[in-house]
Amino acid sequence: MPVANGEVPVLIVGGGPVGLTARALLSRWGVQALLVEKHSELSPFPRSRLVNVRSMEIYRQLGLADRIKANAFGPEYGRIRFRDTLHGHDFATAAMVGINAPVPESPVIGALTSQDRLEPTLLAAADAPMRFGVELIDLTEEADSVVAVLVDHTTGGETRVRARYVLATDGANSTIRQRLGIDTTGPGAMGGFTTVVFDADLNRWCAHRPAGVYFTAHGLFAPLYPEGGWAWFVPTPDDAARADWPDLVARALGPDTAVQADVLRVQHWVMNAFVADRFRHGRILLAGDAAHAIPIVGGMGMNAGIADAHNLCWKLAGVLHGWAEADLLKTYEPERHPVAHRTLRQAVANTQLMVRVHDHRRDQLRASSGATPDPMELPWSDRYFAQLGLVLGVSYHSGAVLTDGSTPGSTPPEPSDAGTDYVPTAEPGHRMPHLWLAPDRSTLDALGEWFTLLTPDPGHWQQHSTAPWPVRIEALSGEHAELWGLRPQGALLIRPDGHIGARWSDRPPSDSSLPQALTAITHPTPS
């Protein structure tokens, strides 16, 4: 077949939520990107379902939060319930913090939705080219570009695309990661699972006690859409090819329920748990499941990938637009790699807690001699899914963050692996805390595809030269400034990804302080 050629600043490989989010971010930041997806369409399966608070903040910045919320469940579904069978009573329950109700630390609330509802919204968020049914089969790194060989599964034709950078968002079984020979660390494959999408009338058991997830002794049940539909997640049986899935679903629901399950789709998959040893190889960068495969318990995997894209895309934009050096991309791995390891540890801990619940319940049932046992106390009290420390408390340490000489020990500690406690702070490296600048306008709404300087004295700082960097200067009330330890001429310099890059507690040493800080952040010294 004939081979066509093309050039593009960024080639994104993999059209799941992370690749689609990167495409939308790059488009907003004025970077041309081509996204290729080997499948012929977006995934018809629910897959990842929880969009956490931090991801919704990113989508608010992209103008997508309201559309995502419109297709999502109401906050009352932001809860998990434990039952012996789906038609039984709750023996335990827990809230998904930041999903079930607003939290004061953010202007948004997370959403419980389905990936097949989320992806079309992300696809429509940019008009950048996307080619379905096109798979990367080879790539070669050159001095100033990467040459990718793509095959179109419909026509059989091959295309060579030359890209300045390649973003690998091609999943846990990433072809790119394997071709680069990048190893992984972690438990690895944790077993085979099957998702069964089905229709059935289960309202009499669930409508009065809504939840996003029902854990039972016979698998995990989840409502898919506000209009209806269910998914059953279960370990893949030995003879899956011959399985009678409607019968298996009916039996899992309970032998006496007489529920007819109309099975629509069945998908087999492997639960993986690992972090890639490297997130970058020259001009090729890994994000999402290609960089870290996170078990589903806790709903953190997709969200970690969205944060990867948010961290990376402004850096790509800076390099490609010329106001940052290529070394800025070297800060991606030291900033996101530690977060991936903490996220993996938390997801594994969540899974272990699930096992403890079911083991305890089994012991209760055995000891009850047929009587209904009492509700059990959860091993984590009300703190399961209370992961704001991990979601909002991430701190970056790299050449793209300038310390400000704070007193040793004054910086809040890194979030523990439990990830439950979040203490807002304006220390460099942390996400800018949410404060209301005006009704319905958060500090986070001041951020965008630019650096933001928040200060009580905008007039003083507007005298500083900021060319060639995109910078906006915003007024910060004296009350808010005092809260973050800023004096009348102090300021916070916030990166385009919402993390604080530099802080001046008071008047800067010279009129060149701001351009010097921007230079240092965007032209970091290689470590």
PABA-723778 format. One record per residue (C-alpha): residue in one letter; x, y, z. Coordinates in steps of 0.25 Angstrom, whole numbers, plus 5000, padded with zeros to 4 digits. Layout:
<kelums>
AXYZ ...
</kelums>
This chain:
<kelums>
M500050005000 P500550144998 V501150225009 A500750365012 N501550465020 G501150575030 E501750665041 V501050705054 P501550775067 V500950665076 L500550525073 I499550465083 V499450315083 G498250265090 G496850325090 G496350295104 P496050405114 V497450445117 G497850455102 L496550535099 T496750625111 A498150645106 R497650675092 A496650785098 L497750845107 L498750855095 S497650915086 R497351025097 W498851055098 G498951075083 V499750945080 Q499350865068 A499250715071 L498850585064 L498150475072 V498150335067 E497250225073 K497450075069 H495950045071 S494950085061 E494150165071 L494050215086 S493950105096 P492450065098 F492850015112 P492650095125 R494050065130 S494550175139 R493350245145 L493850345156 V494250485152 N494850545165 V494950685170 R496250715164 S495850665150 M494550745151 E495450865154 I496250845141 Y494950815133 R494350945139 Q495551015133 L495250955120 G493750995121 L493350855121 A492950835136 D491450865134 R491350775122 I491950665129 K491050685141 A489850685132 N490150545128 A490450495142 F489750445154 G489250535165 P490150545178 E489250445185 Y489950335177 G491350375182 R491250265192 I491750115193 R490850015199 F491149875204 R490149765204 D490149615204 T489249615192 L488849735183 H487349715189 G487849705203 H488049815213 D489249895215 F490249835225 A491149955223 T491250085215 A492250195212 A492250335205 M493050375194 V493650505199 G493550615189 I492550535181 N491350525190 A491350665195 P492150795192 V493450815200 P493950955204 E495350935198 S494850935184 P493851015175 V493350895169 I492750755173 G493250625166 A492350545158 L491950395156 T491850365142 S492250265132 Q493450265122 D492550245110 R491750375114 L493050455118 E493850425105 P492850485095 T492850615103 L494350615103 L494450585088 A493550705085 A494350795093 A495350815082 D495350815067 A496750755066 P496950645056 M496650505062 R496750375054 F496050255058 G496450115054 V497950155053 E498950085061 L500450125063 I501350005059 D502750065059 L503450195064 T504850245062 E505450355070 E506250455063 A507050585068 D505950675067 S504650595065 V504050455065 V503550375053 A502350295055 V501850185046 L500350175046 V499450075040 D497950095036 H497249965039 T496150005029 T496950025017 G498249955021 G499050085017 E500250125025 T500550265029 R501850325034 V501650445043 R502850535048 A502450595062 R503250685070 Y502750605082 V501950485084 L500950465096 A500750315099 T499350305105 D499150165100 G498750085112 A499349985122 N499849895111 S500450015104 T501149985091 I502050105092 R502550075106 Q502849925102 R503549975090 L504450065098 G504749955107 I504250035120 D504049935131 T502949955142 T502949935157 G501749885165 P500949755167 G500649745152 A499449675147 M498449645159 G497449555152 G496549555140 F495149615142 T493849625133 T492949745132 V491549705128 V490649825123 F489149785125 D487749845126 A486849805138 D485849865147 L486549875160 N485849995165 R485149925176 W486449895183 C487250015180 A486450135177 H486150175191 R487650155195 P488450205183 A489950175181 G490950185171 V491550045175 Y490849925182 F491849825187 T491249685189 A491749545191 H491449515177 G492149635170 L492049785169 F490849845163 A490849985158 P489650075152 L490150125138 Y489350245135 P488250325141 E487350275130 G487650135134 G488550015131 W489449935140 A490849875140 W491349755147 F492849735150 V493249595154 P494549515153 T494549445139 P494049305140 D494949185135 D494049155123 A493749305119 A493549275105 R492349175108 A491749255119 D490249275120 W490349425124 P488849455126 D488849335135 L490049365143 V489549515145 A488249455149 R488849365159 A489749475164 L488549555167 G487949445175 P487249315173 D485949365178 T485849495170 A485349445157 V485949565150 Q486149555135 A487549615131 D487649665117 V489149655114 L489649765104 R491149755105 V492249665111 Q493649715113 H494849635119 W496049705124 V497249695134 M497349785146 N498749835146 A499549905157 F500949965154 V501650095151 A502650105139 D504050125143 R504150245134 F503150345129 R503950405118 H504950355107 G505550465099 R504350535092 I503350425096 L502550445109 L501650345116 A500350385123 G499150315129 D499050165129 A500350155120 A501050215132 H500350155143 A499250055144 I498450075157 P497349965162 I495950015161 V495650015176 G495550165180 G495350225166 M496750285165 G497450235152 M496750315141 N496850445150 A498350425152 G498450415137 I497650545135 A498550615145 D499750555137 A499250625124 H498950755132 N500350755137 L501050725124 C500250805113 W500550945118 K502050905117 L501850855103 A501150985099 G502351065105 V503350985098 L502650985085 H502251135086 G503751175089 W503551235103 A504151105110 E505351025108 A505250875105 D505850845119 L504450885125 L503950755120 K504950685129 T504150735141 Y502950645137 E503550515142 P504050565156 E502750635158 R501750525154 H502550395157 P502450415172 V500950445171 A500750315163 H501450225174 R500650295185 T499350265177 L499650125174 R499950095189 Q498650165193 A497850075182 V498549955187 A498149995202 N496750015197 T496649875191 Q497149815204 L496149895212 M495049835203 V495549695206 R495549725220 V494049765220 H493649635213 D494449545221 H493849615234 R492449595228 R492749455225 D493149425239 Q491949505244 L491049415236 R491649285241 A491549335255 S490049375254 S489549235252 G488549275242 A488049405249 T488349535242 P489549595248 D489749735252 P490249845243 M491749845244 E492749955247 L493549995235 P495049975237 W495250125232 S494050195239 D493550305230 R494950325224 Y494850235212 F494850315199 A495250435207 Q496550455199 L496550605198 G498050595203 L498450515191 V497450585181 L497650735185 G498950725194 V499950685183 S501250765184 Y502250765173 H503750775175 S504550805162 G505350915155 A504050975151 V503651015166 L504451125173 T504551115188 D504351245196 G505251225208 S504151185217 T504551145231 P504950995231 G503850915235 S502751015232 T502350935219 P501150845222 P501650695221 E501450615208 P500050545208 S500150415215 D499850285207 A498450295214 G498250425206 T497150465215 D497550595221 Y497650725212 V498250855218 P498150975208 T499451045207 A500151145198 E501451085199 P502151075185 G501950945178 H500550925184 R499250945176 M498651085178 P497651075189 H496151115185 L495651245190 W494551325185 L495051455178 A493651495176 P492251425176 D492351305166 R493851335163 S494951255170 T496451275170 L496451155161 D495551225151 A496651325149 L497651225144 G497751175130 E498751165118 W499551265125 F500351295138 T499551365148 L500051465158 L499151485170 T499551605178 P498851715187 D499651815179 P499451795164 G499951935160 H501251905166 W501451775159 Q500951825145 Q502251905144 H503051775143 S503351725129 T502751595126 A503051575111 P503051475105 W502251395115 P500751395116 V500451455129 R499151515135 I499151595148 E497951585157 A497651665170 L497551585183 S496851645195 G497651685207 E496851575215 H497251465206 A498651515205 E498751515220 L498251375220 W499451325211 G500451415218 L500551525208 R500851665211 P500351785203 Q501351765192 G501451615192 A501051515181 L500751375177 L501251335163 I500351215159 R500751125147 P499751095136 D499450955143 G498951025156 H500150995164 I500951115171 G502251135164 A502851245173 R502451335185 W502851465190 S502351495204 D502651645202 R503251745192 P504151675183 P505651705183 S505651775169 D504751805157 S505451685150 S504951585161 L503751535153 P504451515140 Q505551445147 A504551355153 L503851325140 T505251295134 A505651205145 I504251125144 T504251115129 H505751095127 P506051005139 T507450955141 P507550805137 S507650725150 
</kelums>
